[in-house]
């Protein structure tokens, strides 16, 4: 009970101190200067709405592209898709933008490949756990091609990763992620690389962040 009384006294003392500070009664005193310092670090109620995260597109992250695989046996990953997002809309918009970019650079457009899309979806889910070209189990990115049920003999493959806070509609989020890739030299080079013939685009949403993966490939 005595601790409660002490807490009440402390709270009342703080309230009284701040009231005195606002009346300038403590101006130019050591206590007054101390209270002024605290007030400067505490936002006024009108500013609280501005404490939310600004510029969500800054959360877009990418890593340098890889090209050659290593053979590693790994377990399969199943994707549980949230009903709060139209995955096809995001994937289709990214594909449209990708091929429009390639047309503009006068390189052949890419064909959507269902196996590469499956691989891209596996990797999109994995990036929620570890946003890296290294998979959560520590194996190389392209060990995903050794997953059970995946068959894609290739001559060359590549991967682009992206993520952002999901705060726009599907079309706008696709464009946000795509523009992040365009602005990154390594990812841009992957997207306009003439040697690639096919692509799979995967999307994963964890309720807050939207993860997107581009898997490029040229079959044997």
C-alpha positions as CSV (number, residue, x, y, z in Angstrom):
1,X,0.0,0.0,0.0
2,X,2.9,2.4,0.8
3,X,4.3,1.9,-2.7
4,X,0.9,2.9,-4.2
5,X,0.9,6.1,-2.1
6,X,4.5,6.9,-3.2
7,X,3.5,6.4,-6.8
8,X,0.5,8.7,-6.4
9,X,2.7,11.3,-4.8
10,X,5.2,11.0,-7.6
11,X,2.6,11.4,-10.3
12,X,1.1,14.4,-8.6
13,X,4.5,16.0,-8.3
14,X,5.2,15.5,-12.0
15,X,1.8,17.0,-12.9
16,X,2.5,20.0,-10.6
17,X,6.0,20.4,-12.1
18,X,4.7,20.5,-15.7
19,X,2.0,22.9,-14.7
20,X,4.5,25.2,-13.1
21,X,6.7,24.9,-16.3
22,X,3.8,26.1,-18.4
23,X,3.2,29.1,-16.2
24,X,6.9,30.0,-16.4
25,X,7.1,30.1,-12.6
26,X,10.3,28.0,-12.8
27,X,11.8,29.9,-15.7
28,X,15.6,30.2,-15.5
29,X,15.8,27.7,-12.5
30,X,17.5,24.4,-12.6
31,X,14.2,22.5,-12.3
32,X,12.6,24.7,-14.9
33,X,15.4,24.0,-17.4
34,X,15.2,20.3,-16.7
35,X,11.4,20.3,-17.3
36,X,11.8,22.3,-20.6
37,X,14.3,19.7,-21.8
38,X,11.8,16.9,-21.2
39,X,9.0,18.7,-22.9
40,X,11.0,19.2,-26.0
41,X,11.3,15.4,-26.4
42,X,7.6,14.6,-25.7
43,X,5.4,15.3,-28.8
44,X,2.3,17.4,-28.3
45,X,-1.0,15.5,-28.9
46,X,-1.4,17.3,-32.2
47,X,1.8,15.7,-33.4
48,X,1.0,12.1,-32.4
49,X,-0.6,11.3,-35.7
50,X,2.7,12.0,-37.4
51,X,4.5,9.3,-35.4
52,X,3.5,6.6,-37.9
53,X,6.1,5.2,-40.4
54,X,6.7,7.6,-43.3
55,X,7.8,6.8,-46.8
56,X,6.9,3.1,-46.8
57,X,8.7,2.6,-50.1
58,X,12.0,3.0,-48.2
59,X,11.3,-0.5,-46.9
60,X,11.9,-2.0,-50.3
61,X,15.0,-4.1,-50.1
62,X,17.0,-5.9,-52.7
63,X,20.1,-8.0,-53.0
64,X,22.5,-8.5,-55.9
65,X,21.4,-11.1,-58.4
66,X,22.8,-14.6,-58.5
67,X,23.2,-16.7,-61.7
68,X,24.6,-20.2,-61.1
69,X,23.0,-22.9,-58.9
70,X,24.4,-25.3,-56.4
71,X,22.8,-28.7,-56.0
72,X,21.5,-29.0,-52.4
73,X,18.7,-31.2,-51.1
74,X,16.1,-29.2,-49.1
75,X,12.6,-29.6,-47.8
76,X,9.7,-28.2,-49.7
77,X,7.8,-25.0,-48.6
78,X,4.1,-24.6,-49.0
79,X,2.6,-21.2,-49.3
80,X,-0.6,-20.2,-47.4
81,X,-2.1,-17.3,-49.3
82,X,-3.9,-14.6,-47.4
83,X,-7.4,-13.8,-48.8
84,X,-6.7,-10.1,-48.1
85,X,-4.7,-9.7,-51.3
86,X,-5.3,-10.4,-55.0
87,X,-2.1,-12.2,-55.8
88,X,-2.8,-12.6,-59.5
89,X,-3.3,-8.9,-59.9
90,X,0.2,-8.1,-58.4
91,X,1.9,-10.9,-60.4
92,X,0.3,-9.9,-63.6
93,X,1.1,-6.2,-63.2
94,X,4.7,-7.0,-62.5
95,X,4.9,-9.2,-65.6
96,X,3.3,-6.5,-67.7
97,X,5.8,-3.9,-66.5
98,X,8.7,-6.3,-67.0
99,X,7.9,-7.1,-70.6
100,X,7.1,-3.4,-71.3
101,X,10.6,-2.6,-70.1
102,X,12.2,-5.3,-72.2
103,X,10.3,-4.1,-75.3
104,X,11.6,-0.6,-74.6
105,X,15.1,-1.9,-74.4
106,X,14.5,-3.9,-77.6
107,X,15.1,-7.3,-76.1
108,X,12.7,-10.2,-76.4
109,X,9.8,-10.4,-74.0
110,X,9.6,-13.2,-71.4
111,X,7.1,-16.0,-71.3
112,X,5.5,-16.8,-68.0
113,X,6.5,-20.3,-66.9
114,X,4.4,-22.2,-64.4
115,X,7.4,-24.1,-62.8
116,X,9.3,-20.8,-62.4
117,X,6.2,-19.3,-60.9
118,X,6.0,-22.1,-58.4
119,X,9.7,-21.6,-57.5
120,X,9.2,-17.9,-57.2
121,X,6.3,-18.5,-54.8
122,X,8.4,-20.8,-52.6
123,X,11.1,-18.1,-52.5
124,X,8.6,-15.3,-51.7
125,X,7.4,-17.3,-48.7
126,X,11.0,-18.0,-47.5
127,X,11.9,-14.3,-47.7
128,X,9.5,-13.6,-44.8
129,X,11.8,-15.7,-42.6
130,X,15.1,-14.6,-44.2
131,X,15.2,-11.8,-46.8
132,X,18.3,-13.0,-48.6
133,X,19.5,-15.0,-51.5
134,X,20.5,-17.6,-48.8
135,X,17.5,-19.8,-48.0
136,X,16.3,-20.2,-44.4
137,X,18.0,-23.6,-44.1
138,X,21.4,-22.0,-45.1
139,X,21.4,-23.4,-48.6
140,X,22.0,-21.5,-51.9
141,X,19.1,-19.8,-53.5
142,X,18.9,-22.1,-56.5
143,X,18.8,-25.2,-54.4
144,X,15.1,-24.6,-54.7
145,X,15.3,-26.2,-58.1
146,X,16.1,-29.5,-56.3
147,X,12.8,-29.4,-54.4
148,X,10.6,-32.4,-54.8
149,X,8.2,-31.9,-57.7
150,X,10.3,-29.1,-59.3
151,X,11.7,-30.0,-62.7
152,X,13.3,-27.2,-64.7
153,X,16.5,-28.1,-66.5
154,X,18.1,-24.8,-67.3
155,X,21.2,-23.1,-68.8
156,X,20.9,-20.0,-66.8
157,X,18.6,-18.7,-64.0
158,X,18.4,-15.5,-62.0
159,X,16.5,-14.1,-59.0
160,X,15.2,-10.7,-57.9
161,X,13.8,-10.1,-54.4
162,X,11.7,-7.2,-53.2
163,X,9.6,-6.3,-50.2
164,X,7.6,-3.3,-49.0
165,X,4.9,-2.4,-46.4
166,X,1.6,-3.2,-48.0
167,X,-0.2,0.2,-47.9
168,X,-1.5,0.7,-51.5
169,X,-3.8,-1.3,-53.8
170,X,-2.5,-4.3,-55.7
171,X,-1.6,-2.4,-58.9
172,X,0.2,0.4,-57.0
173,X,2.1,-2.1,-54.9
174,X,3.3,-4.0,-57.9
175,X,4.5,-0.7,-59.5
176,X,6.2,0.3,-56.2
177,X,8.2,-3.0,-56.1
178,X,8.9,-3.0,-59.8
179,X,10.3,0.6,-59.6
180,X,12.5,-0.5,-56.7
181,X,14.0,-3.1,-59.0
182,X,14.5,-0.7,-61.8
183,X,16.4,1.7,-59.6
184,X,18.8,-1.1,-58.5
185,X,21.5,-1.8,-61.0
186,X,21.8,-5.6,-60.4
187,X,18.1,-6.2,-60.5
188,X,17.7,-4.0,-63.5
189,X,20.3,-6.0,-65.4
190,X,18.5,-9.2,-64.6
191,X,15.2,-7.7,-66.0
192,X,16.7,-6.7,-69.3
193,X,19.1,-9.5,-69.8
194,X,18.7,-10.9,-73.3
195,X,19.7,-14.4,-72.4
196,X,16.6,-15.0,-70.3
197,X,13.6,-16.4,-72.1
198,X,11.1,-17.2,-69.3
199,X,10.1,-15.8,-65.9
200,X,8.0,-16.8,-62.9
201,X,6.7,-14.2,-60.5
202,X,5.8,-15.0,-56.9
203,X,4.1,-13.0,-54.2
204,X,3.6,-13.5,-50.5
205,X,1.7,-11.3,-48.0
206,X,2.2,-11.8,-44.2
207,X,-0.5,-9.3,-43.2
208,X,1.9,-6.4,-43.1
209,X,4.6,-6.8,-45.7
210,X,4.3,-7.7,-49.3
211,X,7.2,-9.9,-50.6
212,X,7.8,-10.4,-54.4
213,X,10.2,-12.6,-56.3
214,X,11.2,-12.7,-59.9
215,X,12.8,-16.0,-61.1
216,X,14.3,-15.8,-64.5
217,X,15.3,-18.8,-66.6
218,X,16.3,-20.2,-69.9
219,X,15.6,-23.9,-70.3
220,X,18.0,-26.4,-71.7
